[in-house]
Amino acid sequence: MDATYEFSGDLWEWGGKATWVFVTLPPELADEIDDRVPHKGGFGSVKVRVRIGETEWSTSLFPDKSVGSYVLPIKQAVRRRERLAIGDTADLAITIVGS
């Protein structure tokens, strides 16, 4: 059975050649996911289904050792549809795929 978690997080921007926008998972949730998913994909990623508002999509969580948690990329199309900007707080539901 897939595990679903709900939480709120702030959108933040990581700049490089292209700008990416992420939400950082609460550390206690990251710990729970680590316990639940012992075999991760490339780069330590975890496949998830995400819902913000009425928008759902598939992506992966990526570990960020600098904060001791996972980061979740938020697509531009999702931000536009849900009227979210950098710094906004989003209510999210993530479902671990294949757990």
mmCIF file as gemmi writes it, N, C-alpha and C atoms, coordinates in Angstrom:
data_model
loop_
_atom_site.group_PDB
_atom_site.id
_atom_site.type_symbol
_atom_site.label_atom_id
_atom_site.label_alt_id
_atom_site.label_comp_id
_atom_site.label_asym_id
_atom_site.label_entity_id
_atom_site.label_seq_id
_atom_site.pdbx_PDB_ins_code
_atom_site.Cartn_x
_atom_site.Cartn_y
_atom_site.Cartn_z
_atom_site.occupancy
_atom_site.B_iso_or_equiv
_atom_site.pdbx_formal_charge
_atom_site.auth_seq_id
_atom_site.auth_asym_id
_atom_site.pdbx_PDB_model_num
ATOM 1 N N . MET Axp A 1 ? 0.842 -1.18 0 1 0 ? 1 A 1
ATOM 2 C CA . MET Axp A 1 ? 0 0 0 1 0 ? 1 A 1
ATOM 3 C C . MET Axp A 1 ? 0.886 1.243 0 1 0 ? 1 A 1
ATOM 4 N N . ASP Axp A 2 ? 0.514 2.215 -0.835 1 0 ? 2 A 1
ATOM 5 C CA . ASP Axp A 2 ? 1.278 3.454 -0.91 1 0 ? 2 A 1
ATOM 6 C C . ASP Axp A 2 ? 1.035 4.301 0.334 1 0 ? 2 A 1
ATOM 7 N N . ALA Axp A 3 ? 2.071 5.007 0.77 1 0 ? 3 A 1
ATOM 8 C CA . ALA Axp A 3 ? 1.967 5.877 1.938 1 0 ? 3 A 1
ATOM 9 C C . ALA Axp A 3 ? 1.762 7.317 1.482 1 0 ? 3 A 1
ATOM 10 N N . THR Axp A 4 ? 0.768 8.007 2.067 1 0 ? 4 A 1
ATOM 11 C CA . THR Axp A 4 ? 0.496 9.404 1.736 1 0 ? 4 A 1
ATOM 12 C C . THR Axp A 4 ? 0.727 10.265 2.969 1 0 ? 4 A 1
ATOM 13 N N . TYR Axp A 5 ? 1.355 11.418 2.745 1 0 ? 5 A 1
ATOM 14 C CA . TYR Axp A 5 ? 1.666 12.36 3.815 1 0 ? 5 A 1
ATOM 15 C C . TYR Axp A 5 ? 1.191 13.749 3.403 1 0 ? 5 A 1
ATOM 16 N N . GLU Axp A 6 ? 0.686 14.505 4.358 1 0 ? 6 A 1
ATOM 17 C CA . GLU Axp A 6 ? 0.28 15.887 4.113 1 0 ? 6 A 1
ATOM 18 C C . GLU Axp A 6 ? 1.12 16.808 4.979 1 0 ? 6 A 1
ATOM 19 N N . PHE Axp A 7 ? 1.516 17.938 4.401 1 0 ? 7 A 1
ATOM 20 C CA . PHE Axp A 7 ? 2.306 18.917 5.132 1 0 ? 7 A 1
ATOM 21 C C . PHE Axp A 7 ? 2.223 20.257 4.404 1 0 ? 7 A 1
ATOM 22 N N . SER Axp A 8 ? 2.709 21.304 5.033 1 0 ? 8 A 1
ATOM 23 C CA . SER Axp A 8 ? 2.798 22.626 4.425 1 0 ? 8 A 1
ATOM 24 C C . SER Axp A 8 ? 4.267 22.997 4.314 1 0 ? 8 A 1
ATOM 25 N N . GLY Axp A 9 ? 4.608 23.707 3.25 1 0 ? 9 A 1
ATOM 26 C CA . GLY Axp A 9 ? 5.992 24.124 3.067 1 0 ? 9 A 1
ATOM 27 C C . GLY Axp A 9 ? 6.089 25.384 2.236 1 0 ? 9 A 1
ATOM 28 N N . ASP Axp A 10 ? 7.167 26.127 2.449 1 0 ? 10 A 1
ATOM 29 C CA . ASP Axp A 10 ? 7.415 27.367 1.721 1 0 ? 10 A 1
ATOM 30 C C . ASP Axp A 10 ? 8.156 27.091 0.42 1 0 ? 10 A 1
ATOM 31 N N . LEU Axp A 11 ? 7.745 27.754 -0.654 1 0 ? 11 A 1
ATOM 32 C CA . LEU Axp A 11 ? 8.425 27.636 -1.935 1 0 ? 11 A 1
ATOM 33 C C . LEU Axp A 11 ? 9.675 28.502 -1.913 1 0 ? 11 A 1
ATOM 34 N N . TRP Axp A 12 ? 10.807 27.92 -2.329 1 0 ? 12 A 1
ATOM 35 C CA . TRP Axp A 12 ? 12.063 28.672 -2.395 1 0 ? 12 A 1
ATOM 36 C C . TRP Axp A 12 ? 12.747 28.393 -3.725 1 0 ? 12 A 1
ATOM 37 N N . GLU Axp A 13 ? 13.589 29.305 -4.09 1 0 ? 13 A 1
ATOM 38 C CA . GLU Axp A 13 ? 14.22 29.276 -5.411 1 0 ? 13 A 1
ATOM 39 C C . GLU Axp A 13 ? 15.692 28.911 -5.3 1 0 ? 13 A 1
ATOM 40 N N . TRP Axp A 14 ? 16.105 28.022 -6.185 1 0 ? 14 A 1
ATOM 41 C CA . TRP Axp A 14 ? 17.518 27.697 -6.312 1 0 ? 14 A 1
ATOM 42 C C . TRP Axp A 14 ? 17.925 28.132 -7.709 1 0 ? 14 A 1
ATOM 43 N N . GLY Axp A 15 ? 18.904 29.012 -7.783 1 0 ? 15 A 1
ATOM 44 C CA . GLY Axp A 15 ? 19.309 29.54 -9.074 1 0 ? 15 A 1
ATOM 45 C C . GLY Axp A 15 ? 20.592 28.907 -9.561 1 0 ? 15 A 1
ATOM 46 N N . GLY Axp A 16 ? 20.641 28.701 -10.799 1 0 ? 16 A 1
ATOM 47 C CA . GLY Axp A 16 ? 21.812 28.195 -11.488 1 0 ? 16 A 1
ATOM 48 C C . GLY Axp A 16 ? 21.66 28.69 -12.912 1 0 ? 16 A 1
ATOM 49 N N . LYS Axp A 17 ? 21.998 27.861 -13.881 1 0 ? 17 A 1
ATOM 50 C CA . LYS Axp A 17 ? 21.726 28.231 -15.268 1 0 ? 17 A 1
ATOM 51 C C . LYS Axp A 17 ? 20.225 28.38 -15.493 1 0 ? 17 A 1
ATOM 52 N N . ALA Axp A 18 ? 19.483 27.486 -14.902 1 0 ? 18 A 1
ATOM 53 C CA . ALA Axp A 18 ? 18.018 27.572 -14.935 1 0 ? 18 A 1
ATOM 54 C C . ALA Axp A 18 ? 17.541 27.671 -13.494 1 0 ? 18 A 1
ATOM 55 N N . THR Axp A 19 ? 16.459 28.357 -13.287 1 0 ? 19 A 1
ATOM 56 C CA . THR Axp A 19 ? 15.944 28.505 -11.934 1 0 ? 19 A 1
ATOM 57 C C . THR Axp A 19 ? 14.996 27.356 -11.614 1 0 ? 19 A 1
ATOM 58 N N . TRP Axp A 20 ? 15.191 26.78 -10.446 1 0 ? 20 A 1
ATOM 59 C CA . TRP Axp A 20 ? 14.338 25.701 -9.955 1 0 ? 20 A 1
ATOM 60 C C . TRP Axp A 20 ? 13.651 26.183 -8.692 1 0 ? 20 A 1
ATOM 61 N N . VAL Axp A 21 ? 12.445 25.699 -8.469 1 0 ? 21 A 1
ATOM 62 C CA . VAL Axp A 21 ? 11.696 26.055 -7.268 1 0 ? 21 A 1
ATOM 63 C C . VAL Axp A 21 ? 11.381 24.758 -6.522 1 0 ? 21 A 1
ATOM 64 N N . PHE Axp A 22 ? 11.589 24.798 -5.21 1 0 ? 22 A 1
ATOM 65 C CA . PHE Axp A 22 ? 11.422 23.615 -4.375 1 0 ? 22 A 1
ATOM 66 C C . PHE Axp A 22 ? 10.626 23.936 -3.113 1 0 ? 22 A 1
ATOM 67 N N . VAL Axp A 23 ? 10.162 22.874 -2.472 1 0 ? 23 A 1
ATOM 68 C CA . VAL Axp A 23 ? 9.666 22.895 -1.094 1 0 ? 23 A 1
ATOM 69 C C . VAL Axp A 23 ? 10.506 21.872 -0.347 1 0 ? 23 A 1
ATOM 70 N N . THR Axp A 24 ? 10.966 22.238 0.846 1 0 ? 24 A 1
ATOM 71 C CA . THR Axp A 24 ? 11.718 21.311 1.684 1 0 ? 24 A 1
ATOM 72 C C . THR Axp A 24 ? 10.759 20.583 2.616 1 0 ? 24 A 1
ATOM 73 N N . LEU Axp A 25 ? 10.891 19.267 2.671 1 0 ? 25 A 1
ATOM 74 C CA . LEU Axp A 25 ? 10.046 18.485 3.561 1 0 ? 25 A 1
ATOM 75 C C . LEU Axp A 25 ? 10.474 18.696 5.009 1 0 ? 25 A 1
ATOM 76 N N . PRO Axp A 26 ? 9.516 18.634 5.944 1 0 ? 26 A 1
ATOM 77 C CA . PRO Axp A 26 ? 9.889 18.686 7.359 1 0 ? 26 A 1
ATOM 78 C C . PRO Axp A 26 ? 10.851 17.53 7.67 1 0 ? 26 A 1
ATOM 79 N N . PRO Axp A 27 ? 11.897 17.777 8.466 1 0 ? 27 A 1
ATOM 80 C CA . PRO Axp A 27 ? 12.891 16.735 8.745 1 0 ? 27 A 1
ATOM 81 C C . PRO Axp A 27 ? 12.305 15.44 9.303 1 0 ? 27 A 1
ATOM 82 N N . GLU Axp A 28 ? 11.283 15.534 10.159 1 0 ? 28 A 1
ATOM 83 C CA . GLU Axp A 28 ? 10.696 14.317 10.718 1 0 ? 28 A 1
ATOM 84 C C . GLU Axp A 28 ? 9.996 13.484 9.637 1 0 ? 28 A 1
ATOM 85 N N . LEU Axp A 29 ? 9.438 14.15 8.636 1 0 ? 29 A 1
ATOM 86 C CA . LEU Axp A 29 ? 8.831 13.434 7.515 1 0 ? 29 A 1
ATOM 87 C C . LEU Axp A 29 ? 9.913 12.772 6.668 1 0 ? 29 A 1
ATOM 88 N N . ALA Axp A 30 ? 11.024 13.466 6.455 1 0 ? 30 A 1
ATOM 89 C CA . ALA Axp A 30 ? 12.145 12.889 5.7 1 0 ? 30 A 1
ATOM 90 C C . ALA Axp A 30 ? 12.665 11.634 6.403 1 0 ? 30 A 1
ATOM 91 N N . ASP Axp A 31 ? 12.75 11.677 7.733 1 0 ? 31 A 1
ATOM 92 C CA . ASP Axp A 31 ? 13.201 10.505 8.495 1 0 ? 31 A 1
ATOM 93 C C . ASP Axp A 31 ? 12.24 9.333 8.305 1 0 ? 31 A 1
ATOM 94 N N . GLU Axp A 32 ? 10.948 9.616 8.327 1 0 ? 32 A 1
ATOM 95 C CA . GLU Axp A 32 ? 9.954 8.562 8.153 1 0 ? 32 A 1
ATOM 96 C C . GLU Axp A 32 ? 10.042 7.945 6.758 1 0 ? 32 A 1
ATOM 97 N N . ILE Axp A 33 ? 10.256 8.783 5.752 1 0 ? 33 A 1
ATOM 98 C CA . ILE Axp A 33 ? 10.404 8.286 4.379 1 0 ? 33 A 1
ATOM 99 C C . ILE Axp A 33 ? 11.663 7.447 4.258 1 0 ? 33 A 1
ATOM 100 N N . ASP Axp A 34 ? 12.75 7.883 4.874 1 0 ? 34 A 1
ATOM 101 C CA . ASP Axp A 34 ? 13.992 7.093 4.857 1 0 ? 34 A 1
ATOM 102 C C . ASP Axp A 34 ? 13.768 5.701 5.442 1 0 ? 34 A 1
ATOM 103 N N . ASP Axp A 35 ? 12.997 5.634 6.515 1 0 ? 35 A 1
ATOM 104 C CA . ASP Axp A 35 ? 12.707 4.344 7.141 1 0 ? 35 A 1
ATOM 105 C C . ASP Axp A 35 ? 11.818 3.473 6.257 1 0 ? 35 A 1
ATOM 106 N N . ARG Axp A 36 ? 10.887 4.101 5.564 1 0 ? 36 A 1
ATOM 107 C CA . ARG Axp A 36 ? 9.911 3.372 4.76 1 0 ? 36 A 1
ATOM 108 C C . ARG Axp A 36 ? 10.47 2.927 3.414 1 0 ? 36 A 1
ATOM 109 N N . VAL Axp A 37 ? 11.408 3.699 2.854 1 0 ? 37 A 1
ATOM 110 C CA . VAL Axp A 37 ? 11.938 3.421 1.512 1 0 ? 37 A 1
ATOM 111 C C . VAL Axp A 37 ? 13.441 3.177 1.611 1 0 ? 37 A 1
ATOM 112 N N . PRO Axp A 38 ? 13.853 1.948 1.934 1 0 ? 38 A 1
ATOM 113 C CA . PRO Axp A 38 ? 15.274 1.679 2.106 1 0 ? 38 A 1
ATOM 114 C C . PRO Axp A 38 ? 16.053 1.656 0.787 1 0 ? 38 A 1
ATOM 115 N N . HIS Axp A 39 ? 15.394 1.31 -0.315 1 0 ? 39 A 1
ATOM 116 C CA . HIS Axp A 39 ? 16.067 1.226 -1.614 1 0 ? 39 A 1
ATOM 117 C C . HIS Axp A 39 ? 15.598 2.37 -2.491 1 0 ? 39 A 1
ATOM 118 N N . LYS Axp A 40 ? 16.443 3.377 -2.638 1 0 ? 40 A 1
ATOM 119 C CA . LYS Axp A 40 ? 16.077 4.582 -3.376 1 0 ? 40 A 1
ATOM 120 C C . LYS Axp A 40 ? 16.624 4.536 -4.794 1 0 ? 40 A 1
ATOM 121 N N . GLY Axp A 41 ? 16.117 5.437 -5.637 1 0 ? 41 A 1
ATOM 122 C CA . GLY Axp A 41 ? 16.553 5.519 -7.021 1 0 ? 41 A 1
ATOM 123 C C . GLY Axp A 41 ? 17.851 6.306 -7.162 1 0 ? 41 A 1
ATOM 124 N N . GLY Axp A 42 ? 18.143 6.717 -8.385 1 0 ? 42 A 1
ATOM 125 C CA . GLY Axp A 42 ? 19.341 7.492 -8.665 1 0 ? 42 A 1
ATOM 126 C C . GLY Axp A 42 ? 19.409 8.76 -7.835 1 0 ? 42 A 1
ATOM 127 N N . PHE Axp A 43 ? 20.591 9.102 -7.386 1 0 ? 43 A 1
ATOM 128 C CA . PHE Axp A 43 ? 20.849 10.279 -6.554 1 0 ? 43 A 1
ATOM 129 C C . PHE Axp A 43 ? 20.123 10.201 -5.214 1 0 ? 43 A 1
ATOM 130 N N . GLY Axp A 44 ? 19.652 9.021 -4.816 1 0 ? 44 A 1
ATOM 131 C CA . GLY Axp A 44 ? 18.917 8.872 -3.563 1 0 ? 44 A 1
ATOM 132 C C . GLY Axp A 44 ? 17.472 9.343 -3.655 1 0 ? 44 A 1
ATOM 133 N N . SER Axp A 45 ? 16.962 9.438 -4.887 1 0 ? 45 A 1
ATOM 134 C CA . SER Axp A 45 ? 15.613 9.964 -5.094 1 0 ? 45 A 1
ATOM 135 C C . SER Axp A 45 ? 14.529 8.964 -4.688 1 0 ? 45 A 1
ATOM 136 N N . VAL Axp A 46 ? 13.335 9.518 -4.429 1 0 ? 46 A 1
ATOM 137 C CA . VAL Axp A 46 ? 12.164 8.73 -4.056 1 0 ? 46 A 1
ATOM 138 C C . VAL Axp A 46 ? 11.014 9.182 -4.954 1 0 ? 46 A 1
ATOM 139 N N . LYS Axp A 47 ? 10.412 8.241 -5.689 1 0 ? 47 A 1
ATOM 140 C CA . LYS Axp A 47 ? 9.305 8.578 -6.588 1 0 ? 47 A 1
ATOM 141 C C . LYS Axp A 47 ? 8.039 8.862 -5.787 1 0 ? 47 A 1
ATOM 142 N N . VAL Axp A 48 ? 7.356 9.96 -6.184 1 0 ? 48 A 1
ATOM 143 C CA . VAL Axp A 48 ? 6.134 10.37 -5.489 1 0 ? 48 A 1
ATOM 144 C C . VAL Axp A 48 ? 5.086 10.882 -6.471 1 0 ? 48 A 1
ATOM 145 N N . ARG Axp A 49 ? 3.842 10.871 -6.02 1 0 ? 49 A 1
ATOM 146 C CA . ARG Axp A 49 ? 2.724 11.591 -6.635 1 0 ? 49 A 1
ATOM 147 C C . ARG Axp A 49 ? 2.464 12.755 -5.708 1 0 ? 49 A 1
ATOM 148 N N . VAL Axp A 50 ? 2.237 13.935 -6.273 1 0 ? 50 A 1
ATOM 149 C CA . VAL Axp A 50 ? 2.076 15.148 -5.477 1 0 ? 50 A 1
ATOM 150 C C . VAL Axp A 50 ? 0.743 15.807 -5.81 1 0 ? 50 A 1
ATOM 151 N N . ARG Axp A 51 ? 0.124 16.39 -4.787 1 0 ? 51 A 1
ATOM 152 C CA . ARG Axp A 51 ? -1.069 17.2 -5.002 1 0 ? 51 A 1
ATOM 153 C C . ARG Axp A 51 ? -0.919 18.505 -4.259 1 0 ? 51 A 1
ATOM 154 N N . ILE Axp A 52 ? -1.151 19.586 -4.994 1 0 ? 52 A 1
ATOM 155 C CA . ILE Axp A 52 ? -1.289 20.919 -4.415 1 0 ? 52 A 1
ATOM 156 C C . ILE Axp A 52 ? -2.607 21.445 -4.964 1 0 ? 52 A 1
ATOM 157 N N . GLY Axp A 53 ? -3.539 21.745 -4.09 1 0 ? 53 A 1
ATOM 158 C CA . GLY Axp A 53 ? -4.839 22.219 -4.554 1 0 ? 53 A 1
ATOM 159 C C . GLY Axp A 53 ? -5.492 21.182 -5.455 1 0 ? 53 A 1
ATOM 160 N N . GLU Axp A 54 ? -5.829 21.598 -6.671 1 0 ? 54 A 1
ATOM 161 C CA . GLU Axp A 54 ? -6.47 20.709 -7.644 1 0 ? 54 A 1
ATOM 162 C C . GLU Axp A 54 ? -5.473 20.075 -8.606 1 0 ? 54 A 1
ATOM 163 N N . THR Axp A 55 ? -4.203 20.353 -8.416 1 0 ? 55 A 1
ATOM 164 C CA . THR Axp A 55 ? -3.179 19.905 -9.367 1 0 ? 55 A 1
ATOM 165 C C . THR Axp A 55 ? -2.419 18.706 -8.811 1 0 ? 55 A 1
ATOM 166 N N . GLU Axp A 56 ? -2.304 17.661 -9.64 1 0 ? 56 A 1
ATOM 167 C CA . GLU Axp A 56 ? -1.536 16.465 -9.274 1 0 ? 56 A 1
ATOM 168 C C . GLU Axp A 56 ? -0.522 16.172 -10.36 1 0 ? 56 A 1
ATOM 169 N N . TRP Axp A 57 ? 0.64 15.655 -9.949 1 0 ? 57 A 1
ATOM 170 C CA . TRP Axp A 57 ? 1.675 15.264 -10.902 1 0 ? 57 A 1
ATOM 171 C C . TRP Axp A 57 ? 2.629 14.273 -10.254 1 0 ? 57 A 1
ATOM 172 N N . SER Axp A 58 ? 3.429 13.63 -11.09 1 0 ? 58 A 1
ATOM 173 C CA . SER Axp A 58 ? 4.451 12.687 -10.62 1 0 ? 58 A 1
ATOM 174 C C . SER Axp A 58 ? 5.817 13.346 -10.706 1 0 ? 58 A 1
ATOM 175 N N . THR Axp A 59 ? 6.639 13.089 -9.707 1 0 ? 59 A 1
ATOM 176 C CA . THR Axp A 59 ? 7.999 13.612 -9.682 1 0 ? 59 A 1
ATOM 177 C C . THR Axp A 59 ? 8.793 12.763 -8.69 1 0 ? 59 A 1
ATOM 178 N N . SER Axp A 60 ? 9.909 13.273 -8.244 1 0 ? 60 A 1
ATOM 179 C CA . SER Axp A 60 ? 10.726 12.592 -7.235 1 0 ? 60 A 1
ATOM 180 C C . SER Axp A 60 ? 11.144 13.581 -6.166 1 0 ? 60 A 1
ATOM 181 N N . LEU Axp A 61 ? 11.341 13.054 -4.969 1 0 ? 61 A 1
ATOM 182 C CA . LEU Axp A 61 ? 11.978 13.798 -3.89 1 0 ? 61 A 1
ATOM 183 C C . LEU Axp A 61 ? 13.479 13.584 -4.035 1 0 ? 61 A 1
ATOM 184 N N . PHE Axp A 62 ? 14.267 14.61 -3.718 1 0 ? 62 A 1
ATOM 185 C CA . PHE Axp A 62 ? 15.72 14.501 -3.812 1 0 ? 62 A 1
ATOM 186 C C . PHE Axp A 62 ? 16.338 14.86 -2.463 1 0 ? 62 A 1
ATOM 187 N N . PRO Axp A 63 ? 17.294 14.07 -2.011 1 0 ? 63 A 1
ATOM 188 C CA . PRO Axp A 63 ? 17.922 14.378 -0.72 1 0 ? 63 A 1
ATOM 189 C C . PRO Axp A 63 ? 18.76 15.649 -0.812 1 0 ? 63 A 1
ATOM 190 N N . ASP Axp A 64 ? 18.711 16.443 0.252 1 0 ? 64 A 1
ATOM 191 C CA . ASP Axp A 64 ? 19.535 17.642 0.358 1 0 ? 64 A 1
ATOM 192 C C . ASP Axp A 64 ? 20.28 17.547 1.685 1 0 ? 64 A 1
ATOM 193 N N . LYS Axp A 65 ? 21.529 17.123 1.615 1 0 ? 65 A 1
ATOM 194 C CA . LYS Axp A 65 ? 22.315 16.91 2.828 1 0 ? 65 A 1
ATOM 195 C C . LYS Axp A 65 ? 22.544 18.201 3.608 1 0 ? 65 A 1
ATOM 196 N N . SER Axp A 66 ? 22.507 19.34 2.929 1 0 ? 66 A 1
ATOM 197 C CA . SER Axp A 66 ? 22.757 20.605 3.619 1 0 ? 66 A 1
ATOM 198 C C . SER Axp A 66 ? 21.666 20.942 4.633 1 0 ? 66 A 1
ATOM 199 N N . VAL Axp A 67 ? 20.458 20.422 4.426 1 0 ? 67 A 1
ATOM 200 C CA . VAL Axp A 67 ? 19.366 20.672 5.375 1 0 ? 67 A 1
ATOM 201 C C . VAL Axp A 67 ? 18.887 19.39 6.057 1 0 ? 67 A 1
ATOM 202 N N . GLY Axp A 68 ? 19.451 18.254 5.671 1 0 ? 68 A 1
ATOM 203 C CA . GLY Axp A 68 ? 19.084 16.984 6.286 1 0 ? 68 A 1
ATOM 204 C C . GLY Axp A 68 ? 17.655 16.564 5.998 1 0 ? 68 A 1
ATOM 205 N N . SER Axp A 69 ? 17.206 16.834 4.784 1 0 ? 69 A 1
ATOM 206 C CA . SER Axp A 69 ? 15.841 16.494 4.416 1 0 ? 69 A 1
ATOM 207 C C . SER Axp A 69 ? 15.788 16.212 2.913 1 0 ? 69 A 1
ATOM 208 N N . TYR Axp A 70 ? 14.568 16.1 2.402 1 0 ? 70 A 1
ATOM 209 C CA . TYR Axp A 70 ? 14.343 15.989 0.964 1 0 ? 70 A 1
ATOM 210 C C . TYR Axp A 70 ? 13.787 17.302 0.449 1 0 ? 70 A 1
ATOM 211 N N . VAL Axp A 71 ? 14.057 17.584 -0.833 1 0 ? 71 A 1
ATOM 212 C CA . VAL Axp A 71 ? 13.439 18.72 -1.495 1 0 ? 71 A 1
ATOM 213 C C . VAL Axp A 71 ? 12.541 18.195 -2.605 1 0 ? 71 A 1
ATOM 214 N N . LEU Axp A 72 ? 11.453 18.912 -2.827 1 0 ? 72 A 1
ATOM 215 C CA . LEU Axp A 72 ? 10.446 18.546 -3.799 1 0 ? 72 A 1
ATOM 216 C C . LEU Axp A 72 ? 10.366 19.644 -4.851 1 0 ? 72 A 1
ATOM 217 N N . PRO Axp A 73 ? 10.68 19.327 -6.116 1 0 ? 73 A 1
ATOM 218 C CA . PRO Axp A 73 ? 10.592 20.347 -7.158 1 0 ? 73 A 1
ATOM 219 C C . PRO Axp A 73 ? 9.13 20.671 -7.475 1 0 ? 73 A 1
ATOM 220 N N . ILE Axp A 74 ? 8.842 21.956 -7.627 1 0 ? 74 A 1
ATOM 221 C CA . ILE Axp A 74 ? 7.494 22.42 -7.958 1 0 ? 74 A 1
ATOM 222 C C . ILE Axp A 74 ? 7.536 23.036 -9.351 1 0 ? 74 A 1
ATOM 223 N N . LYS Axp A 75 ? 6.892 22.37 -10.302 1 0 ? 75 A 1
ATOM 224 C CA . LYS Axp A 75 ? 6.901 22.806 -11.702 1 0 ? 75 A 1
ATOM 225 C C . LYS Axp A 75 ? 6.266 24.182 -11.862 1 0 ? 75 A 1
ATOM 226 N N . GLN Axp A 76 ? 6.769 24.913 -12.86 1 0 ? 76 A 1
ATOM 227 C CA . GLN Axp A 76 ? 6.213 26.229 -13.16 1 0 ? 76 A 1
ATOM 228 C C . GLN Axp A 76 ? 4.728 26.146 -13.509 1 0 ? 76 A 1
ATOM 229 N N . ALA Axp A 77 ? 4.337 25.126 -14.256 1 0 ? 77 A 1
ATOM 230 C CA . ALA Axp A 77 ? 2.924 24.971 -14.626 1 0 ? 77 A 1
ATOM 231 C C . ALA Axp A 77 ? 2.045 24.807 -13.386 1 0 ? 77 A 1
ATOM 232 N N . VAL Axp A 78 ? 2.537 24.107 -12.381 1 0 ? 78 A 1
ATOM 233 C CA . VAL Axp A 78 ? 1.796 23.927 -11.135 1 0 ? 78 A 1
ATOM 234 C C . VAL Axp A 78 ? 1.694 25.261 -10.405 1 0 ? 78 A 1
ATOM 235 N N . ARG Axp A 79 ? 2.805 25.971 -10.314 1 0 ? 79 A 1
ATOM 236 C CA . ARG Axp A 79 ? 2.798 27.266 -9.625 1 0 ? 79 A 1
ATOM 237 C C . ARG Axp A 79 ? 1.821 28.231 -10.287 1 0 ? 79 A 1
ATOM 238 N N . ARG Axp A 80 ? 1.792 28.232 -11.6 1 0 ? 80 A 1
ATOM 239 C CA . ARG Axp A 80 ? 0.856 29.121 -12.314 1 0 ? 80 A 1
ATOM 240 C C . ARG Axp A 80 ? -0.588 28.715 -12.047 1 0 ? 80 A 1
ATOM 241 N N . ARG Axp A 81 ? -0.871 27.43 -12.194 1 0 ? 81 A 1
ATOM 242 C CA . ARG Axp A 81 ? -2.246 26.951 -12.022 1 0 ? 81 A 1
ATOM 243 C C . ARG Axp A 81 ? -2.758 27.207 -10.608 1 0 ? 81 A 1
ATOM 244 N N . GLU Axp A 82 ? -1.896 27.023 -9.623 1 0 ? 82 A 1
ATOM 245 C CA . GLU Axp A 82 ? -2.297 27.196 -8.227 1 0 ? 82 A 1
ATOM 246 C C . GLU Axp A 82 ? -2.004 28.598 -7.69 1 0 ? 82 A 1
ATOM 247 N N . ARG Axp A 83 ? -1.528 29.47 -8.566 1 0 ? 83 A 1
ATOM 248 C CA . ARG Axp A 83 ? -1.237 30.874 -8.207 1 0 ? 83 A 1
ATOM 249 C C . ARG Axp A 83 ? -0.279 30.974 -7.014 1 0 ? 83 A 1
ATOM 250 N N . LEU Axp A 84 ? 0.838 30.251 -7.142 1 0 ? 84 A 1
ATOM 251 C CA . LEU Axp A 84 ? 1.865 30.244 -6.101 1 0 ? 84 A 1
ATOM 252 C C . LEU Axp A 84 ? 3.104 30.984 -6.583 1 0 ? 84 A 1
ATOM 253 N N . ALA Axp A 85 ? 3.738 31.701 -5.675 1 0 ? 85 A 1
ATOM 254 C CA . ALA Axp A 85 ? 4.975 32.419 -5.973 1 0 ? 85 A 1
ATOM 255 C C . ALA Axp A 85 ? 6.041 32.02 -4.956 1 0 ? 85 A 1
ATOM 256 N N . ILE Axp A 86 ? 7.286 32.346 -5.285 1 0 ? 86 A 1
ATOM 257 C CA . ILE Axp A 86 ? 8.383 32.077 -4.359 1 0 ? 86 A 1
ATOM 258 C C . ILE Axp A 86 ? 8.056 32.75 -3.027 1 0 ? 86 A 1
ATOM 259 N N . GLY Axp A 87 ? 8.238 32.018 -1.926 1 0 ? 87 A 1
ATOM 260 C CA . GLY Axp A 87 ? 7.948 32.548 -0.602 1 0 ? 87 A 1
ATOM 261 C C . GLY Axp A 87 ? 6.572 32.185 -0.083 1 0 ? 87 A 1
ATOM 262 N N . ASP Axp A 88 ? 5.664 31.773 -0.976 1 0 ? 88 A 1
ATOM 263 C CA . ASP Axp A 88 ? 4.336 31.348 -0.538 1 0 ? 88 A 1
ATOM 264 C C . ASP Axp A 88 ? 4.422 30.007 0.19 1 0 ? 88 A 1
ATOM 265 N N . THR Axp A 89 ? 3.442 29.762 1.043 1 0 ? 89 A 1
ATOM 266 C CA . THR Axp A 89 ? 3.328 28.473 1.717 1 0 ? 89 A 1
ATOM 267 C C . THR Axp A 89 ? 2.257 27.668 1.005 1 0 ? 89 A 1
ATOM 268 N N . ALA Axp A 90 ? 2.601 26.433 0.65 1 0 ? 90 A 1
ATOM 269 C CA . ALA Axp A 90 ? 1.661 25.537 -0.041 1 0 ? 90 A 1
ATOM 270 C C . ALA Axp A 90 ? 1.304 24.381 0.868 1 0 ? 90 A 1
ATOM 271 N N . ASP Axp A 91 ? 0.06 23.935 0.754 1 0 ? 91 A 1
ATOM 272 C CA . ASP Axp A 91 ? -0.388 22.714 1.416 1 0 ? 91 A 1
ATOM 273 C C . ASP Axp A 91 ? -0.235 21.584 0.412 1 0 ? 91 A 1
ATOM 274 N N . LEU Axp A 92 ? 0.528 20.56 0.774 1 0 ? 92 A 1
ATOM 275 C CA . LEU Axp A 92 ? 0.87 19.481 -0.136 1 0 ? 92 A 1
ATOM 276 C C . LEU Axp A 92 ? 0.445 18.139 0.408 1 0 ? 92 A 1
ATOM 277 N N . ALA Axp A 93 ? 0.172 17.217 -0.513 1 0 ? 93 A 1
ATOM 278 C CA . ALA Axp A 93 ? 0.003 15.804 -0.189 1 0 ? 93 A 1
ATOM 279 C C . ALA Axp A 93 ? 0.944 15.061 -1.111 1 0 ? 93 A 1
ATOM 280 N N . ILE Axp A 94 ? 1.767 14.2 -0.543 1 0 ? 94 A 1
ATOM 281 C CA . ILE Axp A 94 ? 2.667 13.371 -1.358 1 0 ? 94 A 1
ATOM 282 C C . ILE Axp A 94 ? 2.379 11.904 -1.061 1 0 ? 94 A 1
ATOM 283 N N . THR Axp A 95 ? 2.39 11.129 -2.116 1 0 ? 95 A 1
ATOM 284 C CA . THR Axp A 95 ? 2.21 9.692 -1.983 1 0 ? 95 A 1
ATOM 285 C C . THR Axp A 95 ? 3.473 9.017 -2.493 1 0 ? 95 A 1
ATOM 286 N N . ILE Axp A 96 ? 4.091 8.213 -1.657 1 0 ? 96 A 1
ATOM 287 C CA . ILE Axp A 96 ? 5.277 7.465 -2.054 1 0 ? 96 A 1
ATOM 288 C C . ILE Axp A 96 ? 4.805 6.379 -3.028 1 0 ? 96 A 1
ATOM 289 N N . VAL Axp A 97 ? 5.415 6.34 -4.185 1 0 ? 97 A 1
ATOM 290 C CA . VAL Axp A 97 ? 5.024 5.394 -5.24 1 0 ? 97 A 1
ATOM 291 C C . VAL Axp A 97 ? 5.834 4.115 -5.084 1 0 ? 97 A 1
ATOM 292 N N . GLY Axp A 98 ? 5.128 2.998 -5.008 1 0 ? 98 A 1
ATOM 293 C CA . GLY Axp A 98 ? 5.813 1.72 -4.966 1 0 ? 98 A 1
ATOM 294 C C . GLY Axp A 98 ? 6.426 1.349 -3.64 1 0 ? 98 A 1
ATOM 295 N N . SER Axp A 99 ? 5.952 1.972 -2.57 1 0 ? 99 A 1
ATOM 296 C CA . SER Axp A 99 ? 6.522 1.64 -1.256 1 0 ? 99 A 1
ATOM 297 C C . SER Axp A 99 ? 5.985 0.341 -0.727 1 0 ? 99 A 1
